[in-house]
Amino acid sequence: MEVVVGNMFKLDIWETLLKSMRIGEVAEFWCDVIHTGIYPIVAKSMRRIAEGKDPVDWHIHTCGMANMFAYSTLGYDDLDELQKEPKPLYFVIELVKVQQPSEYERESWALSDEERMKVVPVLHGQGNSLFKKSRYDEAMQKYKEGIVCVKNVQCKEKAWETPWLKLEKMANTLTLNVCQCLLRLEEYYEVIEHTSDIINQHPGTAKAFFLRAKAHAEVWNEREAREDYTRVLDLAPGMKKAVRKDLVRLNLRMEEKNEEDKAKYKDMF
């Protein structure tokens, strides 16, 4: 685990404890409830990282503190119990290494808001480059990191006002790029979920309808796919050629499926 001193990340008390230690030292600390109240939230994030999951649900359009209050459970029984009844805790810490700011490549959570906004287009560009090389998982991680940066800044703005909307547009662009990766990875239901989130909030987003139509077509939701393609043409007539191409493919696939179904049922009787 890494702690960046001065960023008040994880538990504030950990910074105080670490400053009292020497490299290579192992020490045990007892911390009163006043210092450990948010430990269950921190522990949840750390466990999700250890399980290979995102520490937060990246597609939920609220900041970390809002997410904390949005759920009645953390997903772990022991952490739920500790959240209900906070207790003093013991921490055993080993200080392995200390790096100066110039030596450390900071992750997005350790950046200031200004630095986050500067790094977003960099992450976006890196994701695009990886996508062109068909490295979809890696591209998706870059886009997701960009989304986290934008959302961390956006949650400090007043919802639906101009600065918030500008950040929302940036986040949605990155989310749709994630959906393009998911399409290539054949995670069609995830595409439907994420594009539907955007459409529910911003029903004029043609690209969201376009990607959702593609995902519906892949899972044989013909009616839903056609409805979404129609909506794309209403919102963005310039996409007519791309829509027409997809509809030709959809027609062929549905014809093939119908023939296969006829043959299957014919053999049954």
C-alpha positions as a Python dict, from the first residue, in 0.01 Angstrom:
ca = {
    (1, 'M'): (0, 0, 0),
    (2, 'E'): (116, 354, -80),
    (3, 'V'): (37, 669, 118),
    (4, 'V'): (106, 1012, -30),
    (5, 'V'): (173, 1249, 258),
    (6, 'G'): (-26, 1570, 234),
    (7, 'N'): (-310, 1432, 22),
    (8, 'M'): (-518, 1312, 319),
    (9, 'F'): (-586, 987, 137),
    (10, 'K'): (-703, 675, 318),
    (11, 'L'): (-685, 757, 691),
    (12, 'D'): (-540, 1088, 803),
    (13, 'I'): (-395, 923, 1112),
    (14, 'W'): (-178, 697, 898),
    (15, 'E'): (22, 998, 783),
    (16, 'T'): (91, 1096, 1143),
    (17, 'L'): (196, 742, 1231),
    (18, 'L'): (423, 704, 929),
    (19, 'K'): (603, 1031, 1005),
    (20, 'S'): (712, 883, 1338),
    (21, 'M'): (875, 577, 1179),
    (22, 'R'): (1208, 489, 1024),
    (23, 'I'): (1261, 291, 704),
    (24, 'G'): (1253, -81, 781),
    (25, 'E'): (1073, -33, 1111),
    (26, 'V'): (766, -238, 1206),
    (27, 'A'): (538, -81, 1466),
    (28, 'E'): (198, -140, 1623),
    (29, 'F'): (-35, 151, 1690),
    (30, 'W'): (-363, 174, 1885),
    (31, 'C'): (-604, 429, 1738),
    (32, 'D'): (-918, 560, 1906),
    (33, 'V'): (-1257, 573, 1732),
    (34, 'I'): (-1216, 942, 1651),
    (35, 'H'): (-941, 843, 1404),
    (36, 'T'): (-1097, 526, 1260),
    (37, 'G'): (-1453, 627, 1168),
    (38, 'I'): (-1404, 599, 790),
    (39, 'Y'): (-1185, 287, 808),
    (40, 'P'): (-1465, 58, 677),
    (41, 'I'): (-1487, 269, 358),
    (42, 'V'): (-1108, 261, 315),
    (43, 'A'): (-1097, -112, 381),
    (44, 'K'): (-1365, -176, 122),
    (45, 'S'): (-1161, 2, -145),
    (46, 'M'): (-845, -187, -50),
    (47, 'R'): (-1025, -522, -59),
    (48, 'R'): (-1171, -448, -400),
    (49, 'I'): (-824, -365, -530),
    (50, 'A'): (-692, -693, -386),
    (51, 'E'): (-975, -877, -563),
    (52, 'G'): (-878, -715, -892),
    (53, 'K'): (-1184, -490, -898),
    (54, 'D'): (-1225, -115, -923),
    (55, 'P'): (-1210, 47, -576),
    (56, 'V'): (-1530, 236, -668),
    (57, 'D'): (-1805, 177, -921),
    (58, 'W'): (-1658, 404, -1190),
    (59, 'H'): (-1980, 450, -1386),
    (60, 'I'): (-2183, 592, -1095),
    (61, 'H'): (-2209, 967, -1148),
    (62, 'T'): (-2138, 1087, -794),
    (63, 'C'): (-1827, 1161, -596),
    (64, 'G'): (-1679, 924, -338),
    (65, 'M'): (-1851, 1072, -35),
    (66, 'A'): (-2188, 1062, -210),
    (67, 'N'): (-2133, 698, -301),
    (68, 'M'): (-2054, 623, 62),
    (69, 'F'): (-2402, 730, 168),
    (70, 'A'): (-2578, 584, -136),
    (71, 'Y'): (-2559, 225, -16),
    (72, 'S'): (-2679, 50, 297),
    (73, 'T'): (-2405, -213, 277),
    (74, 'L'): (-2036, -213, 193),
    (75, 'G'): (-2054, -570, 66),
    (76, 'Y'): (-1857, -718, 358),
    (77, 'D'): (-2033, -826, 678),
    (78, 'D'): (-1745, -736, 911),
    (79, 'L'): (-1710, -389, 761),
    (80, 'D'): (-2087, -332, 780),
    (81, 'E'): (-2074, -418, 1150),
    (82, 'L'): (-1775, -191, 1210),
    (83, 'Q'): (-1950, 93, 1027),
    (84, 'K'): (-2257, 55, 1249),
    (85, 'E'): (-2051, 33, 1569),
    (86, 'P'): (-1707, 198, 1527),
    (87, 'K'): (-1434, 65, 1754),
    (88, 'P'): (-1071, 149, 1839),
    (89, 'L'): (-835, -36, 1605),
    (90, 'Y'): (-478, -163, 1610),
    (91, 'F'): (-263, -106, 1300),
    (92, 'V'): (63, -291, 1240),
    (93, 'I'): (269, -92, 990),
    (94, 'E'): (603, -163, 821),
    (95, 'L'): (768, 134, 655),
    (96, 'V'): (932, -16, 347),
    (97, 'K'): (1037, 288, 145),
    (98, 'V'): (1013, 667, 135),
    (99, 'Q'): (1016, 857, -196),
    (100, 'Q'): (1046, 1227, -265),
    (101, 'P'): (782, 1395, -485),
    (102, 'S'): (1023, 1412, -779),
    (103, 'E'): (1084, 1036, -756),
    (104, 'Y'): (723, 927, -741),
    (105, 'E'): (485, 888, -1035),
    (106, 'R'): (156, 978, -875),
    (107, 'E'): (-170, 802, -952),
    (108, 'S'): (-483, 998, -1035),
    (109, 'W'): (-616, 1001, -677),
    (110, 'A'): (-299, 1181, -561),
    (111, 'L'): (-335, 1470, -805),
    (112, 'S'): (-477, 1817, -746),
    (113, 'D'): (-790, 1914, -941),
    (114, 'E'): (-580, 2123, -1179),
    (115, 'E'): (-342, 1833, -1236),
    (116, 'R'): (-633, 1595, -1291),
    (117, 'M'): (-778, 1812, -1564),
    (118, 'K'): (-438, 1832, -1735),
    (119, 'V'): (-393, 1455, -1729),
    (120, 'V'): (-742, 1370, -1867),
    (121, 'P'): (-659, 1444, -2235),
    (122, 'V'): (-331, 1254, -2193),
    (123, 'L'): (-516, 947, -2065),
    (124, 'H'): (-773, 987, -2341),
    (125, 'G'): (-500, 993, -2604),
    (126, 'Q'): (-323, 692, -2451),
    (127, 'G'): (-650, 502, -2453),
    (128, 'N'): (-711, 586, -2819),
    (129, 'S'): (-363, 469, -2911),
    (130, 'L'): (-410, 139, -2728),
    (131, 'F'): (-754, 92, -2889),
    (132, 'K'): (-603, 130, -3237),
    (133, 'K'): (-358, -147, -3145),
    (134, 'S'): (-652, -371, -3038),
    (135, 'R'): (-535, -364, -2677),
    (136, 'Y'): (-887, -310, -2553),
    (137, 'D'): (-844, -401, -2186),
    (138, 'E'): (-554, -160, -2149),
    (139, 'A'): (-734, 113, -2342),
    (140, 'M'): (-1038, 70, -2119),
    (141, 'Q'): (-827, 119, -1806),
    (142, 'K'): (-691, 448, -1942),
    (143, 'Y'): (-1041, 572, -2018),
    (144, 'K'): (-1163, 466, -1674),
    (145, 'E'): (-876, 647, -1505),
    (146, 'G'): (-974, 957, -1700),
    (147, 'I'): (-1335, 919, -1583),
    (148, 'V'): (-1223, 898, -1220),
    (149, 'C'): (-1021, 1219, -1261),
    (150, 'V'): (-1317, 1404, -1415),
    (151, 'K'): (-1567, 1276, -1157),
    (152, 'N'): (-1342, 1374, -867),
    (153, 'V'): (-1346, 1731, -995),
    (154, 'Q'): (-1711, 1728, -1101),
    (155, 'C'): (-1846, 1626, -760),
    (156, 'K'): (-1728, 1962, -625),
    (157, 'E'): (-1942, 2154, -876),
    (158, 'K'): (-2313, 2229, -851),
    (159, 'A'): (-2512, 1975, -1052),
    (160, 'W'): (-2645, 2082, -1393),
    (161, 'E'): (-2469, 2419, -1394),
    (162, 'T'): (-2229, 2504, -1677),
    (163, 'P'): (-1899, 2382, -1518),
    (164, 'W'): (-2068, 2058, -1408),
    (165, 'L'): (-2219, 2000, -1754),
    (166, 'K'): (-1884, 2057, -1922),
    (167, 'L'): (-1727, 1791, -1701),
    (168, 'E'): (-2026, 1561, -1755),
    (169, 'K'): (-1971, 1578, -2130),
    (170, 'M'): (-1605, 1485, -2085),
    (171, 'A'): (-1695, 1191, -1861),
    (172, 'N'): (-1962, 1068, -2102),
    (173, 'T'): (-1718, 1081, -2394),
    (174, 'L'): (-1475, 862, -2201),
    (175, 'T'): (-1756, 630, -2089),
    (176, 'L'): (-1863, 580, -2450),
    (177, 'N'): (-1502, 497, -2537),
    (178, 'V'): (-1513, 234, -2263),
    (179, 'C'): (-1829, 99, -2427),
    (180, 'Q'): (-1648, 70, -2759),
    (181, 'C'): (-1385, -143, -2585),
    (182, 'L'): (-1658, -354, -2423),
    (183, 'L'): (-1815, -412, -2765),
    (184, 'R'): (-1486, -545, -2897),
    (185, 'L'): (-1456, -764, -2586),
    (186, 'E'): (-1812, -893, -2648),
    (187, 'E'): (-1941, -760, -2315),
    (188, 'Y'): (-2268, -654, -2472),
    (189, 'Y'): (-2487, -632, -2163),
    (190, 'E'): (-2238, -401, -1997),
    (191, 'V'): (-2255, -177, -2302),
    (192, 'I'): (-2634, -170, -2276),
    (193, 'E'): (-2612, -81, -1907),
    (194, 'H'): (-2362, 204, -1944),
    (195, 'T'): (-2516, 356, -2255),
    (196, 'S'): (-2860, 342, -2093),
    (197, 'D'): (-2720, 534, -1795),
    (198, 'I'): (-2608, 811, -2030),
    (199, 'I'): (-2931, 809, -2232),
    (200, 'N'): (-3141, 837, -1917),
    (201, 'Q'): (-2951, 1151, -1815),
    (202, 'H'): (-2881, 1291, -2163),
    (203, 'P'): (-3138, 1158, -2414),
    (204, 'G'): (-2987, 1359, -2699),
    (205, 'T'): (-2660, 1164, -2709),
    (206, 'A'): (-2662, 1000, -3053),
    (207, 'K'): (-2345, 797, -2998),
    (208, 'A'): (-2493, 635, -2688),
    (209, 'F'): (-2795, 519, -2891),
    (210, 'F'): (-2564, 399, -3169),
    (211, 'L'): (-2348, 187, -2939),
    (212, 'R'): (-2651, 53, -2754),
    (213, 'A'): (-2809, -43, -3085),
    (214, 'K'): (-2497, -239, -3176),
    (215, 'A'): (-2504, -420, -2841),
    (216, 'H'): (-2876, -500, -2872),
    (217, 'A'): (-2816, -640, -3220),
    (218, 'E'): (-2544, -870, -3091),
    (219, 'V'): (-2774, -1023, -2827),
    (220, 'W'): (-3065, -1063, -3072),
    (221, 'N'): (-3275, -777, -2933),
    (222, 'E'): (-3396, -687, -3281),
    (223, 'R'): (-3678, -452, -3185),
    (224, 'E'): (-3462, -256, -2938),
    (225, 'A'): (-3178, -233, -3189),
    (226, 'R'): (-3405, -95, -3462),
    (227, 'E'): (-3559, 158, -3222),
    (228, 'D'): (-3214, 283, -3122),
    (229, 'Y'): (-3096, 308, -3483),
    (230, 'T'): (-3407, 510, -3565),
    (231, 'R'): (-3328, 743, -3276),
    (232, 'V'): (-2972, 785, -3406),
    (233, 'L'): (-3105, 902, -3742),
    (234, 'D'): (-3334, 1149, -3568),
    (235, 'L'): (-3049, 1295, -3364),
    (236, 'A'): (-2763, 1270, -3613),
    (237, 'P'): (-2870, 1240, -3980),
    (238, 'G'): (-2503, 1249, -4075),
    (239, 'M'): (-2468, 896, -3934),
    (240, 'K'): (-2709, 759, -4196),
    (241, 'K'): (-2440, 563, -4382),
    (242, 'A'): (-2312, 391, -4066),
    (243, 'V'): (-2666, 310, -3952),
    (244, 'R'): (-2761, 172, -4294),
    (245, 'K'): (-2454, -54, -4291),
    (246, 'D'): (-2543, -189, -3946),
    (247, 'L'): (-2906, -244, -4045),
    (248, 'V'): (-2802, -448, -4350),
    (249, 'R'): (-2590, -664, -4121),
    (250, 'L'): (-2875, -693, -3870),
    (251, 'N'): (-3118, -802, -4143),
    (252, 'L'): (-2878, -1072, -4265),
    (253, 'R'): (-2815, -1200, -3913),
    (254, 'M'): (-3186, -1214, -3832),
    (255, 'E'): (-3259, -1401, -4157),
    (256, 'E'): (-2986, -1653, -4075),
    (257, 'K'): (-3119, -1694, -3723),
    (258, 'N'): (-3475, -1744, -3846),
    (259, 'E'): (-3358, -2012, -4090),
    (260, 'E'): (-3162, -2184, -3813),
    (261, 'D'): (-3465, -2172, -3583),
    (262, 'K'): (-3691, -2319, -3855),
    (263, 'A'): (-3448, -2603, -3914),
    (264, 'K'): (-3415, -2666, -3540),
    (265, 'Y'): (-3789, -2682, -3479),
    (266, 'K'): (-3846, -2886, -3793),
    (267, 'D'): (-3617, -3160, -3657),
    (268, 'M'): (-3809, -3160, -3331),
    (269, 'F'): (-4140, -3268, -3489),
}
